[in-house]
Amino acid sequence: MKKEIKNTEYTLEKIFKDAKDFLPLLGTDYIEFYVGNAKQAAHFYKTAFGFQSLAYAGLETGLKDRVSYVLKQDKIRIVLTTALNSNSPIGEHVKKHGDGVKVIALWVDDAKKAYKETIERGAKSYLEPVKESDEFGEVVKSGIFTYGETVHLFIERKNYKGDFLPGFIKWDSDYNPSSVGLKFVDHMVGNVGWGEMNTWVKWYEEVMGFVNFLSFDDKQIHTEYSALMSKVMSNGNGRIKFPLNEPAKGKKRSQIEEYLDFYESPGVQHIAIATDDIIQTVRELRTRGVEFLSAPPKEYYTAIPTRLGAHMKIMNENIDELEELAILVDADEEGYLLQIFTKPVEDRPTLFFEIIQRMGAKGFGAGNFKALFESIEREQQNRGTL
Ligand code: FE2
């Protein structure tokens, strides 16, 4: 097992100190996917991932060109949007990228100010501030482009009491599978192109006031065949964390390169969702047909006590159970974490999910990178894309 990667640069105190407060972010508001068939995607996220019906907009609400289903699980909201005609930019997006994340919406107190501050610092405009209202109050939205065709919307909803946003109606469904214990978005990772990582690190620092609080180079993240580089960006209160990946040269094609080839641009690689009982959550997801990456070899699990050292004293996990479910474990100075990664959730090998349970650790499972990437490479091998 590759030795744990330590990065002493990051502490929450440092993030607080270094981050700029011109863009206070209260959290992730929602994530919007552009998909080929939103009705079926909504069924998948309800059935497989335990999301609940929240809101709807489409022909019945006066829209002519699109349909959106909004789903919720604890603090997570996802929106699935599909085009209703052939000349829609939503359809163009799906044609180029396949199903994927279009919008990472951020909850702010002042969407007009968020727009002004980021535009002044060089952001490219996606949506000028616009006020929308219905009988439940008023929402202000604005938006800027980030990597690829992905956008950040700023959502100000302090004067709104509705279920989601004006223009949406409550979605009451007779089909309501139970939650699987997913709580909130822990982090969202972007894959950017060759040589572009530092450009986007600088962009998040300058335009959004984020801090780069953790970095891994290709000497740290590599297997026998492939490599990548990664830098983690965080906003000032640590609620929004965006790791950024860039491919690096290896003997074979790195998973980031494979993503860029199939998504046909930079974009969101994975969404990490927190649970406070990963055993229960993963058991349930597996029962419902969610596919995870295969388990690392047996030696990975027999080496856990040595790898975790002193953390074993506080670790209240059954290692056999972790192995049975293929859950990975890692530790840093502050505690340990448990994590597992799904296979891509669409046919293109692009977006996937991570399920994570943090037991004090603030890292991203660097000690698991090698095991994880070897598992991904086995998948690439099967796809003939390694
Ligand atoms: Fe992650």
Boltz pocket constraint, residues with backbone or C-beta under 6 A from the ligand:
constraints:
  - pocket:
      binder: B
      contacts: [[A, 187], [A, 189], [A, 270], [A, 272], [A, 354], [A, 364]]
      max_distance: 6.0
